[in-house]
Amino acid sequence: MLKGHQSWVFANRPMIMATGVSGGPFEANGNLANDFDLLHEDLWMGQETYEKAHRVLLEESIKMALQKANVHKEEVQFFFAGDLINQITPTSFAARSMQIPYFGLFGACSTSMEGLALASFVVNNQGAKYILTGASSHNAAVEKQFRYPTEYGGQKPPTAQWTVTGAGVAVIASNDSSKNNPVTVSATIGKVIDMGLTDPFNMGGAMAPAAADTIIAHFRDLQLDPSYYDLIITGDLGRIGHDTAFELINKSGLKLERKQFQDCGLLIYKKDQPVQSGASGAGCSATVLYGHLLNQMRKGVYKRILVVATGALLSPLSCQQNESIPCIAHAVAIEMNGEEG
């Protein structure tokens, strides 16, 4: 059901039935290593290119999610997913392997919540029984496309962020009230916001206004107070973008508490890991949500969370042509079954 101008409410509360989360060696040394299902010892993952390794990450996560859900791939109606590589080829090649009807998505690092919102909408309206959705990124593949090959050793400024090597996938299904699973209850679809920033090494600063705009729209459309949620978490704003978004939201009249407002890109790595401003990548919010955050919800740490994944809709060509960076954010509200407001 449409609520307000840009939000959906899912009356049937689609269920996050199971998840699969894989990562690389850098993530294995991070804060959330125990929340991954599978961690690789090197970036090659037995493949001859980083892009092929990227595909493997996603395929592994899909298989793990299906296995935990006890669902065969032939039972899944649709697959909603994407990544950051040109023409989202790692995801498309994984879809080729899986042979599940496929919607390829590109929302940059907002893809995880774009996919979850769309999957929830379809399941809520009985358009499918099972949907797979997810997002992924690979540090070496993405960095060489958008910045420099890692072998080049180019110096990054303090505003830069570290692309996550990881994939997070979920099986979305019709609700079963007998199961204590997380459910999606609403989503707010973002607008493209462009404040004229042109520095591709400051993604957090560029994306912060889009995150703030979507969060403000969510509370306006649903007529909720921020205190409704135990946690409001952005996807990968990093230190600079997170502080900027917090300031913009509070200037709007919404009052967030600092401890209530967090960022996936500030959670995944340890303070002594050289990630400059924090983590980024389409796999950042996907791995943190489908691994760490849902584990925390199942343990009772959180009952209601709002996940706001942010994306910078630039390309290497647009940067070379001195275009500014258009950004977007999509939000999905998740609760534990039985937590009806």
Secondary structure as UniProt FT lines:
FT   STRAND          2..3
FT   TURN            4..6
FT   STRAND          7..9
FT   TURN            11..12
FT   STRAND          15..23
FT   HELIX           25..28
FT   TURN            31..32
FT   HELIX           33..35
FT   STRAND          38..39
FT   TURN            45..46
FT   HELIX           50..69
FT   HELIX           73..75
FT   STRAND          78..82
FT   HELIX           86..88
FT   HELIX           89..98
FT   STRAND          102..104
FT   HELIX           108..110
FT   HELIX           111..124
FT   TURN            125..126
FT   STRAND          130..137
FT   HELIX           139..146
FT   HELIX           150..152
FT   TURN            158..159
FT   STRAND          162..163
FT   STRAND          166..173
FT   TURN            177..178
FT   STRAND          182..188
FT   TURN            200..201
FT   HELIX           203..222
FT   HELIX           226..228
FT   STRAND          231..234
FT   HELIX           238..251
FT   TURN            252..253
FT   HELIX           258..260
FT   STRAND          261..263
FT   HELIX           264..267
FT   TURN            271..272
FT   TURN            276..277
FT   STRAND          279..280
FT   HELIX           282..287
FT   HELIX           288..293
FT   HELIX           294..298
FT   TURN            299..300
FT   STRAND          304..312
FT   HELIX           316..320
FT   TURN            321..322
FT   STRAND          327..336
FT   TURN            337..338
//
